[in-house]
């Protein structure tokens, strides 16, 4: 008799969708899948449902850049009715695989992909049960029985052989709801349907901030075309004093979408386990960040762009980042943004990539797998030096959003202030927030905003934020940490006030990083240091310490492939 293997996928958003696809592809004998989704819709998750988008929000990736599912977006668009196309503002005759779509439409597309995958699973004899509006409240590892119990709500329980946690984005709140017009994220965007007659403060200038900008702008004015066909912004009566002020540590706006010749470039740069092991043997057991920067970024220009390679050949990681940021910082942020917008249009029109940006995005992706083997020093360098540049360059702001930001700025309704690294935010006593930062003379300034939106994006959550308490209580999970290579550097961090450190019994000093510990196959690692072959972790906010670039559909596709292969091999 064929033995059954019952797998539960916790979360039916984009991560769960790719996980479902990979499991079906593995052709595992006796496979049975249960999907638990807290929402009423599969596929869309938070970003592509009304929890994360409204009509004005668009994707920052095109069909060309999305890992394959069952059908393409281009095929999906061609199948829609005229009424549906009109509702989403799409001209099917002028649509191709390089164009972005509204996020809500993309959510519908992902939901349809789930349906198509379900049919494929049925054809292959794979039983699938879907539990919508089912909030998983706990996961209990029954080690002695080699089973896992999934608890839904307060009473319903389901026993399975393996669990894959794909719960997606999480936006914790501390003050929102108690302090009027203080928002700790812009989601759901419906809460920002505000008519204001004052300056709105926003922390950050990422895609998350642009989501807030697009919504706030539409509730205080309109975007129109002038006689020259240029996009302009007209303020509404009653919102004459409306303005948005962005606060950023770098004083820069994010980069704009361009044509990508190799949207899956990162996959060709992934490091083999053998090469990784060799580098660790040469570096006292650590993977060198400088090695990764040289291998997956600098050396790639030798053939592709030798002129650029000649410029960067002798630059260290720090020198390269400083050079790029200083070049951008020499210009007014919006004028630089305007120039970059024209460059992006030229890139798309000529179908020619801005290769260094494409390669930097690929570098960011390829850092995920080896990051858990870095020294604490290199992880701190990565977070302090490289990630700020990466977060700007790989934002890939869509052209439509770029035009709106420039129109708002030209109308005097959007501006940016550089608050540096030492700024901090406090909720207002009754409403909004107070922002503290130092000016060029070092004087601390305080500005109160009646309305404030924190838009720093999805943050990596800590060990203490893990939602399934039974796994915490029985030691099934452990905090993520990295060892310092140098005692002197560890002491310097302690003296600088870093309280995320501890000393092991053998005297080694460790840095605790966000989230929980996982192995190379995304299995939980318990407090004994053993991998759990029953529970896999794909919920990105809780693995950010070991996966510094943990967002995006590429990450969903690659991670799900690793997990499915591990399950197919019996592990």
Beta strands, then each sheet from edge to edge (+ up, - down):
strand 1: 5-10
strand 2: 31-36
strand 3: 127-131
strand 4: 136-142
strand 5: 147-152
strand 6: 156-160
strand 7: 162-165
strand 8: 182-183
strand 9: 199-203
strand 10: 221-225
strand 11: 231-235
strand 12: 243-248
strand 13: 414-418
strand 14: 424-427
strand 15: 433-438
strand 16: 444-449
strand 17: 451-454
strand 18: 479-483
strand 19: 501-503
strand 20: 509-516
strand 21: 523-525
strand 22: 531-537
sheet 1: 3+ 2+ 1+ 7+ 22+ 21-
sheet 2: 4+ 5- 6+
sheet 3: 8+ 17+ 9+ 12+ 13+
sheet 4: 10+ 11-
sheet 5: 14+ 15- 16+
sheet 6: 18+ 20- 19+
end
